[in-house]
């Protein structure tokens, strides 16, 4: 056995012994960087009580892990105000970090993926007053402070008290946290971000991976499994919770379906359209969700399998929407009436500059001709409306206005997408169940920093938007006795791909991954701000974090140092 192994064993034993002082009545309590994921079975921790660094308008987070050789009853976290002179910032979120059973690992894993013997990974942030903790089990706790934009710069400190009962005796552990607020104001968000969400199948959002005929009431997961009537008071209450959460964590583009939200009257060969429900939904997300772009949901789908031709979605008198071949007379009739009506309606509402339209998801070489056929028809009927698409094929040139290649395709065809930008097109990028390997993504098994780095990729490679397709696809998990379990369900979606928030009764629990998303978006905005002042230094700092599309510096300490450098340069 070499000296390093002996040292690690001694340190691991010491970590337990420290928690056993006073006959085991005082648990171990260690502060860790909030970008560190604490595995259930982990026994060795390195204390990190560095001063957090933030701009005005950002959020500073702190994480502690508590562990005891005996069960802990009524574990509680109290957080005092961050104080600097006469200035005080109250604590915002105080939560316990919950654990999720992964279910399905990625078939092509990253070399730095986290491996949990229990298959349990930290993710949901559960806001409860107290929590019981089993013996020899890690319980991370999370505290965050939202820094107002008018806060004076300076060093702020606060006291955190973690208390509970062990062996019938009360313990109280006091910890100090500190944050340096720089004289920098976080700018307004310019990066477009969308994460496809589901309310109900009848009200838009991507539910296309459900089998035909399946009826989905996604909001029932927030209502103890009880159905929620569309457009009822409860419906809007729950949708507001979703919209506010998306807004607070950086989403500003919302995929809504005028096709599904429209009411139709079909009389012979004539259609009439009532867009009242669509209008109400758009206006709701403008008010509650900081909507900047309306992302019109797909109006065409593959007729059969992955490589088949695309057909047009057409509503019928029985309320069903069916996909018909483009050449079908009924499809042609519907298109000739629906898209001019939608176009005139959007213009009448003044939304034509913020409305973008999907045609069909992920066109590939085998079906690109059918995609172009439908897209060109829509563009003629809706002149000036930009087409956006998550695409796998370059053959749709001169059809797409906002290109959204999958990250690995963005990588392999980067020169091409630079040419598209030079030609006046906009380029975003997306991740979903792919790419895997060493690419950044938000799979549950990846280091948390690889979710945050996604938005450094936006800056590094000039992509002005980011798309994901898994905000709240809750039907893909089981609610187990101990934790949420990502459901394999015979599909290929890795744990963490399908949702990034967790349903609870009349509310949702955010996740540490969603926090990383928000903070990564803010990193992007600070880099853009620095670029105006010191363009070469902004680009060099980004290059030292993102070496290439699939190679990054994931050292958390190094990342924090680079963040401080950004804030220091901006405050000069």
C-alpha positions in Angstrom: 0.0 0.0 0.0 1.6 3.3 -1.0 1.8 6.5 1.2 -1.0 8.2 -0.7 -3.5 5.4 -0.1 -2.6 5.3 3.6 -3.1 9.1 3.8 -6.5 8.9 2.3 -7.6 6.1 4.6 -6.4 8.0 7.6 -8.2 11.2 6.4 -11.4 9.3 5.8 -11.3 7.8 9.2 -10.6 11.2 10.7 -13.6 12.7 9.0 -15.8 10.2 10.8 -14.0 10.6 14.1 -14.4 14.4 14.0 -18.1 13.8 13.8 -18.0 11.6 16.9 -16.6 14.1 19.4 -18.5 14.3 22.7 -19.6 10.6 22.3 -21.0 11.2 18.8 -23.4 13.9 19.8 -21.9 16.6 17.6 -22.1 15.6 13.9 -19.5 16.4 11.3 -20.3 19.7 9.5 -18.1 20.8 6.6 -18.5 23.7 4.2 -18.1 22.8 0.5 -18.2 24.7 -2.7 -21.8 24.6 -4.0 -20.4 23.3 -7.4 -19.4 20.1 -5.6 -21.8 17.2 -5.7 -21.9 15.2 -2.4 -22.5 11.5 -3.0 -24.4 9.5 -0.4 -21.6 7.2 0.4 -18.8 9.8 0.4 -16.8 10.0 3.6 -13.9 12.3 2.8 -14.5 16.1 2.5 -12.2 19.0 2.0 -13.4 22.1 3.9 -13.9 25.1 1.6 -14.8 28.3 3.4 -13.5 30.7 0.7 -15.2 34.0 0.4 -17.8 33.8 -2.4 -17.6 36.5 -5.1 -20.5 38.1 -7.0 -21.7 41.0 -8.9 -24.7 43.1 -7.8 -27.8 41.3 -9.0 -26.3 37.9 -8.7 -27.0 35.1 -6.2 -24.4 33.7 -3.8 -24.8 30.1 -2.6 -23.3 28.2 0.2 -23.3 24.4 0.9 -22.6 22.4 4.0 -22.6 18.6 4.5 -23.8 17.1 7.8 -22.9 13.6 8.8 -23.3 11.6 12.1 -22.6 8.1 13.3 -26.0 8.2 14.9 -29.4 9.3 13.4 -30.1 13.0 13.5 -33.6 14.1 14.4 -35.0 17.5 13.3 -32.0 18.8 11.4 -32.6 22.5 10.9 -30.7 25.3 9.2 -30.9 28.9 10.2 -29.2 31.6 8.2 -28.6 35.2 9.4 -28.4 38.2 7.1 -25.3 38.9 5.1 -24.0 42.1 6.8 -21.5 44.8 5.7 -21.6 47.8 7.9 -25.2 49.0 8.0 -26.1 47.0 4.9 -27.9 43.7 5.2 -29.0 41.1 2.7 -31.5 38.5 4.0 -31.2 34.8 3.2 -33.3 33.6 0.4 -33.4 29.9 -0.3 -32.7 27.5 2.7 -33.0 23.9 1.6 -31.9 20.4 2.0 -30.3 18.7 -1.0 -32.3 15.7 -1.9 -31.1 12.6 -3.7 -32.2 11.0 -7.0 -31.8 7.5 -8.2 -30.2 7.7 -11.6 -32.0 4.8 -13.2 -30.2 5.0 -16.6 -26.5 5.9 -17.0 -25.3 7.3 -20.3 -24.2 4.5 -22.7 -21.3 6.6 -23.8 -20.1 8.2 -20.5 -17.7 11.1 -19.9 -14.3 10.2 -18.5 -15.0 12.5 -15.5 -18.5 11.2 -14.7 -19.4 10.6 -11.1 -19.9 7.0 -10.1 -22.2 6.3 -7.1 -22.2 2.9 -5.6 -25.8 3.6 -4.4 -26.9 5.0 -7.8 -28.0 8.0 -5.8 -27.1 11.6 -6.9 -27.8 14.9 -5.2 -30.2 17.2 -7.2 -33.5 18.5 -5.8 -33.5 21.4 -3.3 -36.2 20.6 -0.8 -37.5 23.5 1.3 -38.6 21.9 4.5 -38.3 23.3 8.1 -36.5 20.2 9.4 -35.3 16.8 8.2 -34.3 13.5 9.8 -31.1 12.0 8.7 -30.0 8.4 9.0 -26.8 7.4 10.7 -23.6 7.5 8.5 -25.6 9.3 5.8 -24.6 12.6 4.2 -27.1 15.4 4.2 -26.1 18.5 2.3 -27.8 21.8 3.1 -28.0 24.8 0.8 -28.3 28.5 1.5 -28.4 31.3 -1.0 -28.6 35.1 -0.9 -30.0 37.3 -3.7 -27.9 40.4 -3.9 -29.9 43.5 -4.8 -28.5 45.5 -7.7 -28.2 48.6 -5.5 -26.1 46.9 -2.8 -22.9 48.7 -1.9 -19.7 46.8 -2.8 -17.9 45.2 0.1 -17.2 42.1 2.2 -20.4 40.7 3.7 -20.6 38.0 6.4 -23.3 36.0 8.0 -23.7 33.3 10.6 -25.3 30.0 9.8 -26.6 27.8 12.6 -27.2 24.1 12.0 -29.0 22.3 14.8 -30.8 19.1 15.6 -30.8 16.2 18.0 -28.5 13.2 18.3 -29.0 10.5 21.0 -31.7 12.7 22.5 -29.4 15.7 23.0 -29.6 19.0 21.1 -26.6 20.2 19.2 -26.0 23.6 17.6 -23.1 24.2 15.1 -22.3 27.8 14.2 -20.5 28.6 10.9 -19.5 31.8 9.3 -19.9 32.5 5.6 -18.6 35.5 3.6 -19.2 37.0 0.2 -17.4 39.8 -1.6 -19.8 41.9 -3.6 -17.9 43.7 -6.4 -18.8 47.1 -7.8 -20.3 45.5 -10.9 -23.9 45.4 -11.8 -25.2 42.3 -13.6 -26.5 43.5 -17.0 -29.9 42.5 -18.3 -30.0 39.1 -20.0 -29.4 39.0 -23.7 -28.9 35.3 -24.2 -32.0 33.5 -25.5 -32.7 30.3 -23.6 -35.6 27.9 -24.0 -36.3 24.6 -22.3 -39.3 22.8 -23.6 -41.9 22.4 -21.0 -45.3 20.6 -20.8 -48.4 22.0 -19.2 -51.1 19.7 -20.7 -51.2 18.1 -24.1 -54.0 20.4 -25.1 -52.1 23.6 -24.3 -48.8 23.3 -26.1 -45.3 22.3 -25.1 -43.4 19.2 -26.4 -45.2 16.0 -25.6 -44.5 14.3 -28.9 -42.6 11.4 -27.3 -45.8 10.1 -25.8 -47.5 7.3 -27.6 -50.5 8.2 -29.8 -53.7 8.2 -27.9 -52.0 8.8 -24.5 -53.7 11.6 -22.6 -51.4 13.6 -20.4 -52.4 15.9 -17.5 -48.9 16.9 -16.5 -50.1 19.4 -13.8 -51.6 16.5 -11.9 -48.1 15.8 -10.6 -48.4 19.1 -8.7 -51.8 18.2 -7.4 -51.4 14.9 -5.6 -52.2 13.1 -8.8 -55.6 14.7 -9.2 -56.6 16.1 -12.6 -56.3 19.8 -13.2 -58.9 21.3 -15.5 -57.4 23.4 -18.3 -57.8 27.1 -17.8 -59.3 26.7 -14.3 -58.1 28.9 -11.5 -56.0 26.1 -10.2 -54.5 25.6 -13.6 -53.3 29.2 -13.8 -52.0 29.1 -10.2 -49.8 26.1 -11.1 -48.7 27.5 -14.4 -47.7 30.7 -12.7 -45.5 28.7 -10.4 -43.8 27.2 -13.5 -43.5 30.5 -15.3 -42.1 32.3 -12.3 -39.5 29.6 -11.8 -38.5 29.6 -15.4 -38.2 33.4 -15.3 -36.1 33.5 -12.2 -33.6 31.0 -13.6 -33.1 32.6 -17.0 -35.6 31.2 -19.4 -37.0 33.9 -21.7 -38.2 31.9 -24.8 -41.3 29.8 -24.5 -42.5 27.2 -26.9 -46.3 27.5 -27.2 -48.6 25.9 -29.8 -51.0 28.1 -31.7 -52.1 24.9 -33.5 -53.1 23.2 -30.2 -54.4 26.3 -28.4 -56.6 27.4 -31.3 -60.3 26.6 -31.4 -61.6 25.5 -34.8 -64.9 25.5 -36.5 -64.9 23.3 -39.6 -67.7 23.8 -42.1 -67.2 21.8 -45.3 -64.0 23.2 -46.8 -63.9 26.3 -44.6 -62.1 26.7 -41.4 -62.6 29.5 -38.8 -60.0 30.1 -36.1 -60.4 31.4 -32.5 -56.9 32.3 -31.1 -58.3 33.5 -27.7 -56.6 30.7 -25.6 -53.3 31.2 -27.5 -53.4 35.0 -26.8 -54.2 34.4 -23.1 -51.3 32.0 -22.7 -48.8 34.2 -24.5 -49.9 37.3 -22.4 -49.6 35.2 -19.3 -46.0 34.2 -20.0 -45.2 37.8 -20.9 -46.4 38.9 -17.5 -45.2 36.0 -15.4 -42.3 34.5 -17.4 -40.3 37.4 -18.9 -41.2 36.1 -22.4 -38.9 37.7 -25.0 -39.6 35.3 -27.9 -42.7 33.2 -28.7 -41.4 29.9 -30.0 -44.2 28.5 -32.2 -44.4 24.7 -31.6 -43.8 22.3 -34.5 -46.6 22.1 -37.1 -45.3 18.9 -38.9 -44.0 15.5 -37.7 -42.5 12.3 -39.1 -45.3 10.2 -40.6 -43.8 6.9 -39.4 -40.3 6.3 -38.2 -37.1 8.5 -37.7 -36.1 8.6 -41.4 -39.6 8.9 -42.9 -41.0 11.9 -44.6 -42.5 14.8 -42.7 -46.3 15.3 -42.8 -48.5 18.3 -41.8 -50.5 18.4 -38.6 -54.1 18.9 -39.3 -57.0 19.3 -36.8 -60.3 17.3 -37.4 -63.8 17.9 -36.3 -63.5 15.2 -33.6 -60.8 17.3 -31.9 -57.9 15.0 -32.9 -54.8 16.4 -34.7 -53.5 14.0 -37.3 -50.3 14.1 -39.4 -51.1 13.9 -43.1 -48.7 13.8 -46.2 -47.9 17.3 -47.6 -49.6 16.4 -50.9 -52.9 15.4 -49.2 -55.8 17.6 -50.2 -57.0 18.1 -46.6 -53.5 19.1 -45.6 -53.2 21.6 -48.4 -56.6 23.0 -47.6 -55.8 23.4 -44.0 -52.4 25.0 -44.6 -53.9 27.5 -47.1 -56.3 28.8 -44.4 -54.5 28.4 -41.1 -51.2 30.0 -41.7 -52.5 33.2 -43.4 -54.9 33.5 -40.5 -52.2 32.9 -37.9 -50.0 35.4 -39.6 -52.6 38.2 -39.7 -53.5 37.5 -36.1 -49.8 37.7 -34.9 -49.4 41.0 -36.8 -52.6 42.4 -35.3 -51.2 41.7 -31.8 -47.8 43.3 -32.7 -46.0 40.0 -32.1 -44.6 39.5 -35.6 -41.1 40.6 -34.5 -41.0 38.2 -31.5 -42.7 35.2 -33.0 -40.5 32.4 -34.4 -41.8 29.2 -35.9 -40.7 25.6 -35.7 -41.6 23.4 -38.7 -40.5 19.8 -37.7 -38.0 18.6 -35.2 -34.5 17.5 -36.2 -34.6 17.2 -40.0 -32.0 14.7 -41.3 -30.7 14.0 -44.8 -33.4 11.3 -45.5 -36.3 13.6 -45.0 -34.9 17.0 -45.7 -36.8 17.5 -49.0 -40.1 17.1 -47.3 -39.0 19.5 -44.6 -38.1 22.1 -47.1 -41.4 21.6 -49.0 -43.4 22.4 -45.9 -41.1 25.2 -44.6 -41.1 27.1 -47.9 -44.9 26.9 -48.0 -45.1 28.3 -44.4 -42.6 31.1 -45.2 -44.7 32.2 -48.2 -47.8 32.4 -46.1 -46.1 34.1 -43.2 -43.6 36.4 -44.8 -40.9 37.8 -42.5 -41.6 35.2 -39.7 -38.3 33.5 -38.9 -38.0 29.7 -38.9 -36.1 28.1 -36.0 -35.1 24.5 -35.9 -33.1 22.0 -33.9 -31.4 20.5 -36.9 -29.2 17.6 -37.8 -28.7 18.5 -41.5 -27.0 21.3 -43.4 -29.2 20.7 -46.4 -31.9 23.1 -45.1 -29.9 26.2 -46.0 -31.9 29.2 -47.0 -34.9 27.7 -45.1 -33.9 28.1 -41.5 -33.2 31.5 -40.1 -32.3 30.5 -36.5 -30.1 27.4 -36.7 -30.0 25.2 -33.5 -27.5 22.4 -34.2 -26.9 19.7 -31.5 -23.6 20.6 -29.7 -21.6 17.8 -31.4 -22.8 18.9 -34.9 -22.0 22.5 -34.0 -18.5 21.2 -33.2 -18.0 19.2 -36.4 -19.6 21.9 -38.6 -18.4 25.0 -36.8 -16.9 26.6 -39.9 -20.2 26.2 -41.7 -22.2 27.9 -38.9 -19.7 30.7 -38.8 -20.6 31.2 -42.5 -24.3 31.2 -41.7 -23.7 33.9 -39.1 -21.8 35.9 -41.6 -24.7 35.5 -44.0 -27.1 37.0 -41.4 -28.6 33.9 -39.9 -28.6 33.4 -36.1 -27.0 30.4 -34.5 -28.0 28.8 -31.2 -27.2 25.3 -30.1 -28.9 22.5 -28.1 -28.3 19.5 -26.0 -30.7 16.6 -25.1 -29.9 12.9 -24.6 -26.9 13.8 -26.8 -24.2 14.5 -27.2 -22.6 12.2 -24.6 -19.0 11.4 -24.1 -17.0 14.3 -22.8 -19.4 17.0 -23.9 -21.0 19.3 -21.4 -24.7 18.5 -20.6 -26.9 18.3 -17.6 -27.0 14.6 -17.0 -27.3 13.7 -13.3 -24.0 11.8 -13.4 -21.9 14.7 -14.6 -19.9 17.1 -12.4 -22.1 20.1 -11.8 -19.7 22.5 -13.4 -20.3 20.8 -16.7 -23.8 22.1 -16.7 -22.7 25.6 -15.9 -20.0 25.5 -18.6 -22.7 25.1 -21.3 -23.2 28.8 -21.3 -19.5 29.5 -21.5 -19.7 27.6 -24.8 -22.3 30.1 -25.9 -19.9 32.9 -25.4 -16.8 31.1 -26.7 -18.4 30.1 -30.0 -20.8 33.0 -30.5 -24.0 31.1 -30.1 -26.7 33.6 -29.1 -29.2 31.1 -27.7 -29.5 27.7 -26.0 -32.2 25.1 -26.3 -33.0 22.0 -24.2 -36.1 19.8 -24.3 -36.6 18.6 -20.8 -38.0 21.0 -18.2 -40.7 19.0 -16.6 -41.4 15.7 -18.5 -42.4 14.2 -15.2 -44.1 11.1 -16.6 -40.6 9.7 -17.2 -39.9 9.1 -13.5 -41.2 7.2 -10.5 -41.7 8.7 -7.1 -40.0 6.1 -5.0 -40.1 5.7 -1.3 -36.6 7.2 -0.8 -36.1 9.5 -3.8 -37.2 10.4 -7.3 -36.1 7.7 -9.7 -35.4 8.5 -13.3 -37.5 6.0 -15.3 -35.8 4.0 -18.0 -39.1 2.9 -19.5 -37.4 1.1 -22.3 -36.0 4.3 -23.8 -32.6 5.7 -24.3 -32.9 8.9 -22.2 -30.2 9.2 -19.5 -30.9 10.2 -16.0 -31.3 14.0 -15.8 -32.3 14.5 -19.4 -36.0 14.8 -19.1 -36.6 17.3 -16.3 -34.7 19.8 -14.1 -37.4 20.6 -11.6 -39.3 18.3 -9.3 -43.1 18.4 -8.6 -44.5 18.8 -5.2 -48.0 19.7 -3.9 -48.9 23.0 -5.5 -45.3 23.9 -6.0 -42.0 22.7 -7.5 -38.6 22.0 -6.1 -35.7 23.5 -8.1 -32.5 21.5 -8.5 -28.8 22.3 -8.1 -28.6 21.8 -11.8 -31.1 24.6 -12.4 -29.0 26.8 -10.1 -26.0 26.0 -12.3 -28.0 26.9 -15.4 -28.9 30.3 -14.0 -25.4 31.0 -12.9 -24.0 30.0 -16.2 -26.3 32.4 -18.0 -25.1 35.1 -15.7 -21.5 34.2 -16.5 -22.3 34.7 -20.2 -23.6 38.2 -19.5 -20.6 39.1 -17.5 -18.3 37.9 -20.2 -20.2 39.9 -22.8 -19.9 43.0 -20.5 -16.2 42.4 -20.1 -15.8 42.1 -23.9 -17.0 45.7 -24.3 -14.2 46.8 -21.9 -11.4 44.3 -22.5 -12.3 42.1 -25.5 -9.0 40.2 -25.6 -9.1 39.4 -21.9 -12.7 38.2 -22.1 -11.9 35.9 -24.9 -8.8 34.6 -23.2 -10.6 33.9 -19.9 -13.3 32.0 -21.8 -10.6 30.0 -23.7 -9.0 28.9 -20.5 -12.3 27.4 -19.3 -13.5 26.1 -22.6 -10.5 24.7 -24.5 -12.7 23.1 -27.2 -16.3 22.1 -27.7 -15.7 18.9 -25.6 -12.6 19.8 -23.5 -12.9 22.1 -20.5 -11.1 23.1 -17.3 -13.5 21.6 -14.7 -11.4 22.4 -11.7 -13.8 24.2 -9.4 -11.1 26.3 -7.6 -9.6 27.4 -10.9 -13.1 28.3 -12.2 -13.7 30.5 -9.1 -10.4 32.3 -9.7 -11.4 33.1 -13.3 -14.7 34.4 -12.1 -13.0 36.7 -9.6 -10.7 37.9 -12.4 -13.8 38.8 -14.5 -15.3 40.7 -11.6 -12.0 42.4 -10.7 -11.5 43.6 -14.3 -15.0 44.9 -14.6 -14.8 46.8 -11.3 -11.6 48.7 -12.3 
